[in-house]
Structures are given as structure tokens and as C-alpha cells.
Amino acid sequence: MVKVNGELVEEAGKSVAAYLAEAGYDSRAVAVEYNEVILPKADYEKTILVDEDVVEIVCFMGGGR
């Protein structure tokens, strides 16, 4: 199991890019922390999720005042 944004999910074996796409994230508009390190976008495709990984995904939002 992989912990994504505090929830355990069965996503081991997928790349970060594949997980983002399947979960509906726009990879251009997120930052990914992978095991407490910010993951460069260039590494999303080659980083494979394994059991006990911890991933935090932060979405950038437009707008403001």
C-alpha cells in the first residue's frame, strides 16, 4: 500500500505520472513530494510507486483578490 495525501491506496507498481493521470490530476499544475523530497516533474514517469511510499500532492490554484 502507498500513502497518498494521508490515505492508503493500492497503487504500487505504477509510475507517479500514471497515478496522477488516473486520479485526474493535471501533472503541469501539481507539485509532488515523494518520501519527503520534492520530486522533479522530469522524474514523474520513471518513479515507480512501491509499498510504504508516502506521497503528497499539492495542486496549484489560480485566482485570488
N, CA, C and O of each residue as an XYZ file, in Angstrom:
260
protein
N       0.840     -1.186      0.000
C       0.000      0.000      0.000
C       0.885      1.250      0.000
O       1.956      1.278      0.605
N       0.418      2.246     -0.675
C       1.098      3.535     -0.773
C       0.209      4.563     -0.073
O      -1.012      4.531     -0.224
N       0.807      5.462      0.681
C       0.032      6.514      1.332
C       0.082      7.760      0.449
O       1.148      8.335      0.228
N      -1.081      8.167     -0.048
C      -1.186      9.358     -0.894
C      -2.092     10.354     -0.190
O      -3.259     10.069      0.076
N      -1.550     11.512      0.105
C      -2.295     12.563      0.806
C      -3.005     12.008      2.045
O      -4.155     12.350      2.319
N      -2.309     11.155      2.778
C      -2.824     10.635      4.032
C      -3.710      9.410      3.923
O      -4.119      8.863      4.947
N      -4.025      8.955      2.704
C      -4.877      7.781      2.518
C      -4.079      6.623      1.943
O      -3.258      6.816      1.046
N      -4.315      5.424      2.455
C      -3.661      4.234      1.902
C      -4.383      3.805      0.640
O      -5.602      3.636      0.630
N      -3.606      3.629     -0.434
C      -4.162      3.211     -1.723
C      -3.320      2.079     -2.290
O      -2.135      1.957     -1.980
N      -3.936      1.263     -3.113
C      -3.231      0.141     -3.741
C      -2.722      0.581     -5.111
O      -3.320      0.246     -6.134
N      -1.639      1.317     -5.133
C      -1.106      1.868     -6.381
C       0.339      1.461     -6.625
O       0.970      1.971     -7.550
N       0.876      0.555     -5.816
C       2.252      0.103     -6.006
C       2.401     -0.488     -7.401
O       1.514     -1.185     -7.893
N       3.537     -0.198     -8.030
C       3.824     -0.695     -9.368
C       3.536      0.307    -10.466
O       3.960      0.106    -11.604
N       2.830      1.379    -10.156
C       2.531      2.424    -11.141
C       3.564      3.535    -11.027
O       4.143      3.763     -9.966
N       3.778      4.214    -12.135
C       4.632      5.402    -12.080
C       3.828      6.536    -11.444
O       2.598      6.501    -11.411
N       4.533      7.522    -10.949
C       3.862      8.703    -10.406
C       3.022      9.350    -11.501
O       1.897      9.775    -11.240
N       3.546      9.430    -12.713
C       2.804     10.024    -13.834
C       1.508      9.267    -14.095
O       0.464      9.886    -14.299
N       1.560      7.933    -14.091
C       0.363      7.124    -14.328
C      -0.656      7.332    -13.215
O      -1.852      7.458    -13.479
N      -0.184      7.367    -11.974
C      -1.106      7.598    -10.863
C      -1.780      8.963    -11.008
O      -2.998      9.066    -10.861
N      -1.013      9.995    -11.291
C      -1.587     11.333    -11.434
C      -2.656     11.359    -12.521
O      -3.735     11.917    -12.320
N      -2.360     10.756    -13.671
C      -3.312     10.740    -14.784
C      -4.586      9.991    -14.400
O      -5.690     10.478    -14.643
N      -4.437      8.815    -13.805
C      -5.595      8.001    -13.432
C      -6.439      8.666    -12.348
O      -7.655      8.485    -12.302
N      -5.792      9.434    -11.480
C      -6.501     10.106    -10.391
C      -7.089     11.447    -10.831
O      -7.764     12.112    -10.045
N      -6.840     11.846    -12.075
C      -7.431     13.073    -12.600
C      -6.645     14.344    -12.350
O      -7.177     15.443    -12.509
N      -5.391     14.212    -11.961
C      -4.550     15.395    -11.743
C      -3.927     15.856    -13.050
O      -3.596     15.041    -13.910
N      -3.768     17.159    -13.195
C      -3.010     17.733    -14.304
C      -1.568     17.855    -13.809
O      -1.274     18.690    -12.953
N      -0.678     17.033    -14.338
C       0.696     16.999    -13.823
C       1.412     18.341    -13.982
O       2.420     18.587    -13.319
N       0.902     19.207    -14.852
C       1.522     20.533    -15.021
C       1.160     21.473    -13.885
O       1.815     22.495    -13.682
N       0.101     21.119    -13.137
C      -0.407     22.032    -12.113
C      -0.296     21.457    -10.704
O      -1.053     21.838     -9.812
N       0.657     20.533    -10.505
C       0.839     19.957     -9.171
C       2.314     19.928     -8.808
O       3.195     20.011     -9.664
N       2.546     19.810     -7.525
C       3.883     19.500     -7.004
C       3.726     18.191     -6.251
O       2.726     17.975     -5.566
N       4.714     17.321     -6.381
C       4.656     16.015     -5.726
C       5.828     15.887     -4.760
O       6.990     16.056     -5.132
N       5.490     15.582     -3.503
C       6.503     15.244     -2.514
C       6.498     13.722     -2.407
O       5.468     13.113     -2.116
N       7.647     13.124     -2.642
C       7.785     11.666     -2.664
C       8.763     11.269     -1.575
O       9.959     11.544     -1.671
N       8.251     10.621     -0.540
C       9.081     10.233      0.606
C       9.886     11.409      1.152
O      11.093     11.313      1.375
N       9.180     12.521      1.360
C       9.703     13.738      1.986
C      10.678     14.540      1.122
O      11.398     15.396      1.637
N      10.709     14.272     -0.186
C      11.558     15.022     -1.112
C      10.686     15.481     -2.279
O       9.897     14.702     -2.812
N      10.830     16.744     -2.675
C      10.086     17.235     -3.838
C      10.599     16.509     -5.078
O      11.798     16.507     -5.359
N       9.686     15.902     -5.804
C      10.045     15.119     -6.985
C      10.029     16.026     -8.213
O       9.003     16.645     -8.495
N      11.136     16.122     -8.953
C      11.132     16.920    -10.181
C      10.149     16.327    -11.191
O      10.020     15.107    -11.300
N       9.462     17.193    -11.923
C       8.493     16.729    -12.925
C       9.135     15.763    -13.921
O       8.471     14.845    -14.403
N      10.393     15.955    -14.228
C      11.099     15.075    -15.170
C      11.188     13.646    -14.650
O      11.437     12.725    -15.428
N      10.987     13.444    -13.344
C      11.082     12.109    -12.752
C       9.726     11.435    -12.551
O       9.683     10.292    -12.095
N       8.635     12.092    -12.869
C       7.305     11.516    -12.644
C       7.133     10.194    -13.399
O       6.585      9.238    -12.851
N       7.585     10.135    -14.623
C       7.396      8.942    -15.458
C       8.262      7.772    -14.984
O       7.831      6.620    -15.037
N       9.463      8.061    -14.527
C      10.376      6.972    -14.174
C      10.358      6.582    -12.699
O      11.038      5.635    -12.304
N       9.591      7.300    -11.880
C       9.494      6.967    -10.463
C       8.318      6.018    -10.263
O       7.165      6.382    -10.494
N       8.622      4.802     -9.833
C       7.613      3.770     -9.642
C       7.253      3.679     -8.164
O       8.129      3.572     -7.306
N       5.971      3.723     -7.879
C       5.489      3.633     -6.509
C       5.679      2.216     -5.976
O       5.401      1.236     -6.667
N       6.152      2.126     -4.749
C       6.324      0.832     -4.088
C       5.645      0.891     -2.726
O       5.396      1.969     -2.189
N       5.348     -0.296     -2.172
C       4.710     -0.359     -0.860
C       5.489      0.472      0.156
O       6.719      0.471      0.188
N       4.722      1.180      0.983
C       5.225      2.018      2.076
C       5.745      3.382      1.623
O       6.246      4.148      2.446
N       5.636      3.705      0.319
C       5.955      5.067     -0.117
C       4.936      6.024      0.484
O       3.799      5.647      0.765
N       5.361      7.264      0.675
C       4.473      8.323      1.145
C       4.538      9.443      0.114
O       5.608      9.976     -0.181
N       3.373      9.787     -0.429
C       3.285     10.787     -1.490
C       2.303     11.874     -1.061
O       1.203     11.583     -0.591
N       2.711     13.113     -1.228
C       1.815     14.244     -1.011
C       1.709     15.004     -2.321
O       2.721     15.322     -2.947
N       0.491     15.292     -2.732
C       0.266     16.001     -3.990
C      -0.394     17.331     -3.649
O      -1.426     17.379     -2.979
N       0.221     18.409     -4.124
C      -0.294     19.747     -3.891
C      -0.681     20.344     -5.238
O       0.131     20.401     -6.161
N      -1.943     20.792     -5.340
C      -2.438     21.394     -6.585
C      -2.291     22.906     -6.511
O      -2.562     23.520     -5.478
N      -1.863     23.492     -7.609
C      -1.779     24.942     -7.710
C      -3.135     25.469     -8.175
O      -3.737     24.925     -9.101
N      -3.605     26.523     -7.529
C      -4.900     27.088     -7.861
C      -4.704     28.530     -8.329
O      -3.913     29.280     -7.757
N      -5.421     28.894     -9.353
C      -5.393     30.280     -9.825
C      -6.421     31.099     -9.078
O      -7.239     30.563     -8.330
N      -6.371     32.378     -9.284
C      -7.357     33.240     -8.662
C      -6.737     34.140     -7.629
O      -5.537     34.409     -7.656
N      -7.540     34.590     -6.743
C      -7.069     35.495     -5.696
C      -7.841     36.798     -5.738
O      -8.876     36.913     -6.395
N      -7.324     37.749     -5.039
C      -8.008     39.033     -4.954
C      -7.246     40.097     -5.644
O      -7.679     41.249     -5.670
